[in-house]
Amino acid sequence: MVLISALFFAQSTVKEAPFAKEIAAFVAADQKNPPAKGQILFVGSSSFARWTDVQTYFPKHKIINRGFGGSSITDLIRYQDQVIYPYKPAQIVIYCGENDLAGDPKLSAYDVYLRFKTLYLNIRSRMPSTPVAYVASKPSPSRWGMRAKNIALNGWIREQSMSDRNLTFIDVWEPMLDKDRRPIADIFVEDNLHMNAKGYKIWAPIIEAALVKQKEPAKVVVKP
């Protein structure tokens, strides 16, 4: 009886890995309905996870969205085998890093850049020539006090992209500022962190310009 109680206590105190349920749901969905290879993969945190109608913004492209809300770059590294490589994407578009800075005030922008660099090098080791695009941290009103760190993080990744033809930096920071260089107020929902449709309409053409052209599926020729 004592042994059984001890085993139960041990099992109950084991913490579930962050986002385990979300990742399990992705895996289950992929098993039930395997997505086509060669799509453009959007992966990252809630700004992608909440973009549930992302495909309608990019009708010329095939998009698969694997954003999971609240995630950091360390979470993308933890789950890269589940949310990146199985899809054999034509391109990987990443939005992540903002939560890293918000989650730990002790982290510097360079610390988070090093996390990104680790993820990027992991991708390169498995997919040497797959284009990667990084969407800049956005100017969220609720995190405006962190703007210096977000600008610095964006700067580090932009600088890397200038010497790497397979890495594209997508600047959404500047287009989301008003004439006073403050975040445009009406493109965010009530929490002043996540965007509404107006915000995504700003993002769409900027991201569109960085997306690769995808191959059309081969046509089946039926002989008479």
C-alpha positions as CSV (number, residue, x, y, z in Angstrom):
1,M,0.0,0.0,0.0
2,V,2.9,2.3,0.9
3,L,4.6,1.5,-2.4
4,I,1.4,2.2,-4.4
5,S,1.0,5.6,-2.6
6,A,4.6,6.5,-3.3
7,L,4.2,5.7,-7.0
8,F,1.0,7.7,-7.3
9,F,2.7,10.7,-5.6
10,A,5.7,10.4,-7.9
11,Q,3.4,10.3,-11.0
12,S,1.3,13.2,-9.8
13,T,4.3,15.4,-9.2
14,V,5.8,14.9,-12.7
15,K,5.1,18.2,-14.6
16,E,3.8,18.0,-18.1
17,A,6.0,19.7,-20.6
18,P,4.8,23.1,-21.7
19,F,2.4,23.0,-24.6
20,A,2.4,19.2,-24.6
21,K,-1.4,19.1,-25.3
22,E,-1.1,21.5,-28.2
23,I,1.7,19.5,-29.8
24,A,-0.1,16.3,-29.3
25,A,-3.1,17.8,-31.0
26,F,-1.0,18.7,-34.0
27,V,0.5,15.2,-34.2
28,A,-3.0,13.6,-34.0
29,A,-4.4,15.9,-36.7
30,D,-1.4,15.1,-39.0
31,Q,-1.9,11.4,-38.5
32,K,-5.6,11.6,-39.2
33,N,-5.2,13.9,-42.2
34,P,-1.5,14.0,-43.4
35,P,-0.8,17.5,-44.8
36,A,0.8,17.8,-48.2
37,K,4.6,18.2,-48.3
38,G,6.1,21.4,-49.7
39,Q,3.8,23.9,-48.1
40,I,4.9,27.1,-46.5
41,L,5.1,26.6,-42.8
42,F,4.1,29.3,-40.4
43,V,5.4,28.4,-36.9
44,G,5.7,30.4,-33.7
45,S,3.7,32.0,-31.0
46,S,0.2,33.4,-30.6
47,S,0.4,36.0,-33.4
48,F,0.4,33.0,-35.8
49,A,-1.8,30.7,-33.6
50,R,-4.6,33.3,-33.7
51,W,-4.2,33.8,-37.4
52,T,-6.7,31.0,-38.0
53,D,-7.7,32.3,-41.5
54,V,-4.2,32.8,-42.6
55,Q,-4.7,30.9,-45.9
56,T,-7.3,33.4,-47.1
57,Y,-4.6,36.1,-46.9
58,F,-2.3,34.2,-49.2
59,P,-4.4,32.6,-51.9
60,K,-1.4,32.1,-54.2
61,H,0.4,30.0,-51.6
62,K,-0.3,26.8,-49.7
63,I,0.1,27.6,-46.0
64,I,0.3,25.3,-43.0
65,N,0.0,27.0,-39.6
66,R,1.7,25.5,-36.6
67,G,1.7,28.4,-34.2
68,F,1.0,27.7,-30.6
69,G,0.1,30.5,-28.3
70,G,2.5,31.7,-25.6
71,S,5.4,29.8,-27.0
72,S,9.0,31.0,-26.9
73,I,12.0,30.1,-29.1
74,T,13.0,27.4,-26.6
75,D,9.6,25.8,-27.1
76,L,10.2,25.7,-30.9
77,I,13.6,24.1,-30.2
78,R,11.9,21.6,-27.9
79,Y,9.3,20.6,-30.4
80,Q,11.1,21.1,-33.7
81,D,10.8,17.4,-34.5
82,Q,7.0,17.7,-34.3
83,V,6.3,21.1,-35.7
84,I,8.9,21.7,-38.4
85,Y,10.7,18.8,-40.0
86,P,7.8,16.4,-40.7
87,Y,6.2,18.9,-43.2
88,K,9.2,19.2,-45.5
89,P,8.2,22.8,-46.1
90,A,9.1,24.8,-49.1
91,Q,9.8,27.7,-46.7
92,I,9.7,28.3,-42.9
93,V,8.2,31.5,-41.6
94,I,8.9,32.1,-37.9
95,Y,7.2,34.5,-35.5
96,C,8.7,34.0,-32.0
97,G,11.0,35.8,-29.5
98,E,8.6,38.4,-28.1
99,N,7.5,36.0,-25.4
100,D,11.1,35.1,-24.5
101,L,11.8,38.7,-23.6
102,A,8.5,39.1,-21.8
103,G,8.8,35.9,-19.8
104,D,12.2,36.7,-18.3
105,P,13.2,40.3,-17.7
106,K,16.8,39.1,-17.0
107,L,17.2,38.0,-20.7
108,S,18.9,40.4,-23.0
109,A,18.0,40.8,-26.6
110,Y,21.3,39.1,-27.5
111,D,20.4,36.1,-25.3
112,V,17.2,35.7,-27.3
113,Y,19.0,36.1,-30.5
114,L,21.3,33.3,-29.5
115,R,18.2,31.1,-28.9
116,F,17.1,32.0,-32.5
117,K,20.6,31.2,-33.8
118,T,20.4,27.8,-32.1
119,L,17.1,27.1,-33.7
120,Y,18.3,28.3,-37.1
121,L,21.4,26.2,-37.0
122,N,19.3,23.2,-36.1
123,I,17.1,23.8,-39.1
124,R,20.1,24.3,-41.3
125,S,21.6,20.9,-40.2
126,R,18.4,19.2,-41.3
127,M,17.3,21.4,-44.2
128,P,20.5,23.1,-45.6
129,S,18.8,25.1,-48.3
130,T,15.2,25.6,-47.2
131,P,14.5,29.3,-47.1
132,V,13.7,30.7,-43.6
133,A,11.9,34.0,-43.0
134,Y,11.8,35.7,-39.6
135,V,8.9,38.1,-38.9
136,A,10.1,40.9,-36.6
137,S,8.8,41.3,-33.1
138,K,5.8,43.6,-33.3
139,P,5.3,46.9,-31.3
140,S,2.6,45.6,-28.8
141,P,1.2,48.5,-26.7
142,S,1.1,46.2,-23.6
143,R,4.8,45.6,-24.0
144,W,5.8,49.0,-25.1
145,G,8.1,49.3,-22.2
146,M,10.2,46.5,-23.7
147,R,10.6,48.2,-27.1
148,A,14.3,48.7,-26.8
149,K,14.9,45.0,-26.3
150,N,12.5,44.1,-29.2
151,I,14.2,46.6,-31.5
152,A,17.6,45.2,-30.6
153,L,16.5,41.6,-31.2
154,N,15.1,42.6,-34.5
155,G,18.4,44.3,-35.3
156,W,20.5,41.2,-34.5
157,I,18.4,39.0,-36.8
158,R,18.2,41.6,-39.5
159,E,22.0,41.8,-39.5
160,Q,22.4,38.0,-39.8
161,S,20.0,38.0,-42.7
162,M,22.1,40.5,-44.6
163,S,24.9,37.9,-45.0
164,D,22.7,34.8,-45.4
165,R,20.7,34.4,-48.6
166,N,18.5,31.7,-47.1
167,L,17.4,33.9,-44.2
168,T,14.9,36.8,-44.8
169,F,14.1,39.4,-42.2
170,I,10.5,40.7,-42.5
171,D,10.1,44.1,-40.9
172,V,6.5,44.6,-39.5
173,W,7.7,46.9,-36.7
174,E,7.8,50.1,-38.7
175,P,4.5,49.7,-40.6
176,M,2.7,49.2,-37.2
177,L,3.7,52.6,-35.9
178,D,1.6,55.8,-36.2
179,K,2.9,59.3,-37.1
180,D,4.1,59.7,-33.5
181,R,6.0,56.5,-33.7
182,R,3.7,54.8,-31.3
183,P,1.8,51.5,-31.9
184,I,-1.3,52.1,-34.1
185,A,-4.1,51.7,-31.5
186,D,-6.9,50.2,-33.5
187,I,-5.1,47.2,-34.9
188,F,-5.0,45.4,-31.5
189,V,-7.7,43.6,-29.5
190,E,-8.6,44.5,-26.0
191,D,-5.5,43.0,-24.4
192,N,-3.3,45.4,-26.4
193,L,-1.0,42.5,-27.2
194,H,-2.7,40.4,-30.0
195,M,-3.8,41.8,-33.3
196,N,-7.2,42.1,-34.9
197,A,-8.0,41.8,-38.6
198,K,-6.6,45.3,-39.3
199,G,-3.3,44.2,-37.9
200,Y,-3.1,41.1,-40.0
201,K,-4.0,43.2,-43.1
202,I,-0.9,45.2,-42.4
203,W,1.2,42.1,-42.1
204,A,-0.1,40.2,-45.1
205,P,1.4,42.2,-48.0
206,I,4.7,42.6,-46.2
207,I,5.0,38.8,-45.6
208,E,3.6,38.1,-49.1
209,A,6.6,39.9,-50.6
210,A,9.0,37.5,-48.8
211,L,7.2,34.2,-49.7
212,V,8.8,31.8,-52.2
213,K,7.0,30.7,-55.3
214,Q,5.7,27.2,-54.9
215,K,5.7,24.5,-57.5
216,E,2.4,23.7,-59.0
217,P,1.3,20.1,-58.5
218,A,2.1,17.8,-61.4
219,K,-0.9,17.4,-63.7
220,V,-2.1,13.8,-64.4
221,V,-2.3,13.2,-68.1
222,V,-5.0,10.7,-69.0
223,K,-4.3,9.0,-72.4
224,P,-7.4,8.4,-74.6
